[in-house]
Amino acid sequence: MIDDIAEIIDELKRDIMPKVHESIRAMKTEYPDDWQRRRRIDYLIGRMQDVVYRTLIALHNYEVAVRQGDNMETRLFLGEQALGGIKTIVKLQNEVYFLRRPDKKDGKRVTERDIERAREYPFRQLVEIDRNRMARCPFHEDKDPSMHLFPDNHVYCFSCGRGWDTIAFVQEREGLSFPEAVQRLQ
């Protein structure tokens, strides 16, 4: 039964999701940029609410672990979870801010198409990925590859429990703002 579920998940990632993403891209071209921008903001706000909830739970668990005198490893793990959530919230807020107030550089603002192209930028050009779609995470000391590249061009690190699309990855690795990262990935 577990093998059946694994096969279904593999098929979903390999065959179905790329087709869904392509259909969404095709549909997005039919709508004006302003409509797309508002939908993206709505999505980000919904995602941010979920991340805030999970971060509050992580902070609560950390406080409980400190009060109970749990070992340092447990407290560090819970603290890293909370910190990762806070960083994700800041990134989401940053993107919402710049979508509401488009950045203008050289008289050009960051458009939805620019953001889409930046998200499609191949991860293989940002970090060395092996044939098993694994890489060493640059955000912590990683002796063995723990970061996995998914077919929809996002990565997830199983060690630090965090994931990135190309924009968020470049933002964190190079310390750039959202529009700067988008422009770097053009």
DOMARNU-905442 format. One line per field, with one value per residue (C-alpha): residue number from 1; residue in one letter; x negated, y, z negated. Coordinates in Angstrom, 3 decimals, padded with zeros to 6 digits. Each point is the difference from the previous one (the first is absolute). Layout:
DOMARNU-905442
k	NUM ...
r	a ...
c1	X ...
c2	Y ...
c3	Z ...
//
This chain:
DOMARNU-905442
k	1 2 3 4 5 6 7 8 9 10 11 12 13 14 15 16 17 18 19 20 21 22 23 24 25 26 27 28 29 30 31 32 33 34 35 36 37 38 39 40 41 42 43 44 45 46 47 48 49 50 51 52 53 54 55 56 57 58 59 60 61 62 63 64 65 66 67 68 69 70 71 72 73 74 75 76 77 78 79 80 81 82 83 84 85 86 87 88 89 90 91 92 93 94 95 96 97 98 99 100 101 102 103 104 105 106 107 108 109 110 111 112 113 114 115 116 117 118 119 120 121 122 123 124 125 126 127 128 129 130 131 132 133 134 135 136 137 138 139 140 141 142 143 144 145 146 147 148 149 150 151 152 153 154 155 156 157 158 159 160 161 162 163 164 165 166 167 168 169 170 171 172 173 174 175 176 177 178 179 180 181 182 183 184 185 186
r	m i d d i a e i i d e l k r d i m p k v h e s i r a m k t e y p d d w q r r r r i d y l i g r m q d v v y r t l i a l h n y e v a v r q g d n m e t r l f l g e q a l g g i k t i v k l q n e v y f l r r p d k k d g k r v t e r d i e r a r e y p f r q l v e i d r n r m a r c p f h e d k d p s m h l f p d n h v y c f s c g r g w d t i a f v q e r e g l s f p e a v q r l q
c1	000.000 -002.818 -001.640 003.276 000.134 -003.657 000.727 003.013 -002.053 -002.806 002.496 001.557 -003.389 -001.320 003.035 002.977 -001.431 -002.111 003.149 001.976 -002.718 -000.087 003.795 -000.143 -002.726 002.115 003.072 -001.942 -000.872 003.728 000.316 -001.389 -003.100 001.991 002.411 -002.947 -001.700 003.102 000.377 -003.663 000.430 003.090 -001.918 -003.009 002.176 001.717 -003.352 -001.338 002.908 -000.876 -003.694 000.814 002.149 -002.731 -002.639 002.069 000.308 -003.771 -000.636 002.393 -001.714 -003.376 001.201 001.394 -003.310 -001.934 002.341 -000.196 -003.770 -000.125 -003.419 -001.829 000.445 003.792 000.001 -002.292 002.223 003.149 -001.757 -001.137 003.568 001.299 -002.790 000.640 003.668 -000.826 -002.351 002.727 002.513 -002.409 -000.559 003.739 000.592 -002.804 001.551 003.470 -001.479 -001.772 003.005 002.090 -002.726 -001.863 -003.733 -001.227 -003.544 -001.162 003.625 001.188 002.050 -000.072 002.908 001.852 -001.781 -003.383 000.956 001.164 -003.252 -002.022 001.873 -000.695 -003.743 -001.718 -001.127 -002.868 -001.571 000.189 -001.313 -001.688 002.660 -000.946 001.738 002.356 001.221 -001.779 -002.349 -001.812 002.004 -002.004 001.864 -001.503 -003.011 000.999 -002.397 002.427 002.539 003.251 001.660 002.292 000.945 003.624 001.270 001.907 -003.362 000.017 -002.303 000.585 -002.686 000.832 -002.601 001.206 003.627 000.266 000.747 -000.683 000.948 -002.786 000.890 000.058 -003.208 -001.888 001.489 -001.286 -003.328 -000.980 001.910 002.074 003.446 002.794 -000.237 -003.802 000.167 002.587 -002.208 -003.097 001.820 000.994
c2	000.000 002.417 -000.825 000.854 003.360 000.676 -000.833 002.323 002.819 -000.565 000.103 003.140 001.743 -001.341 000.100 001.839 003.066 001.223 -000.129 001.896 002.664 000.333 000.395 002.667 001.877 -000.136 001.258 002.804 001.541 000.571 002.297 003.509 000.456 001.894 -002.912 -002.438 002.270 000.106 -003.815 -000.441 002.367 -001.923 -003.284 001.380 001.356 -003.386 -001.778 002.513 -000.707 -003.697 000.676 002.379 -002.697 -002.650 002.434 000.828 -003.705 -000.413 002.935 -001.483 -003.395 001.695 001.811 -003.253 -001.777 002.754 -000.083 -003.784 000.050 -002.148 -000.742 002.598 -001.939 000.086 003.697 000.806 -001.962 001.772 003.365 -000.581 -000.913 003.248 002.048 -001.616 000.913 003.589 000.272 -001.407 002.521 002.861 -001.240 -000.283 003.472 001.332 -001.465 001.336 003.443 000.102 -001.357 002.776 002.573 -001.101 000.674 002.327 -000.453 001.674 001.087 -003.611 -001.692 -003.675 -001.577 -003.251 -001.381 000.946 -001.862 -003.016 -000.081 000.286 -002.967 -002.011 000.722 -003.411 -000.879 -001.946 003.357 001.169 -003.059 -003.256 -002.724 -003.681 -002.556 -000.943 003.612 000.543 002.813 001.256 002.728 003.249 001.249 -002.422 -002.289 -002.877 -002.933 -002.133 001.414 000.694 002.465 -001.519 001.647 -000.649 -000.063 003.269 001.782 000.460 -001.534 -001.338 -000.692 -002.995 001.033 003.523 -000.686 002.960 000.445 002.677 000.975 001.613 003.536 -000.778 -002.038 002.896 002.470 -001.968 -001.080 003.429 002.238 001.669 001.526 -001.678 002.304 -000.221 -003.802 000.012 002.245 -002.113 -003.075 001.559
c3	000.000 -000.845 003.348 001.758 -001.750 000.878 003.655 000.014 -001.533 002.539 002.862 -001.427 -000.200 003.304 002.303 -001.431 -001.780 002.961 002.162 -002.654 -000.231 003.802 000.125 -002.689 001.917 003.163 -001.846 -001.669 003.359 000.598 -003.011 -000.474 -002.168 -002.626 -000.477 -000.262 -002.516 -002.221 000.141 -000.959 -002.952 -001.155 000.246 -001.901 -002.801 -000.371 -000.051 -002.514 -002.352 000.079 -000.634 -002.882 -001.611 000.355 -001.280 -003.071 -000.730 000.409 -002.361 -002.543 000.244 -000.448 -003.137 -001.414 000.711 -001.792 -003.004 -000.234 000.284 003.152 001.431 002.066 003.258 -000.335 -000.844 002.950 002.377 -001.209 000.070 003.599 000.987 -001.493 001.573 003.403 -000.295 -000.886 002.998 002.280 -001.354 000.696 003.582 000.621 -001.439 002.178 003.141 -000.906 -000.634 003.353 001.860 -001.496 000.720 003.101 -000.005 002.679 001.145 003.186 000.527 000.017 -002.701 -000.870 001.838 -000.526 003.071 -001.538 -003.180 001.997 002.016 -003.215 -001.508 003.164 -000.188 -000.219 -003.523 001.561 000.906 -003.628 -001.829 000.984 000.170 000.334 002.211 -002.851 -000.108 -003.320 -001.055 -003.065 -001.715 -000.111 -003.075 -002.503 -000.257 002.243 000.389 002.001 002.461 -001.824 002.374 002.666 003.311 000.957 003.603 -000.484 -000.564 -003.752 -002.590 -003.481 -002.590 -002.149 -002.601 -000.697 000.974 002.359 003.671 002.594 003.486 002.032 -001.110 -003.724 000.369 001.636 -002.500 -002.961 001.470 001.321 -002.426 002.723 -000.081 001.949 003.076 000.020 -000.044 002.801 002.105 -000.738 001.339 003.340
//
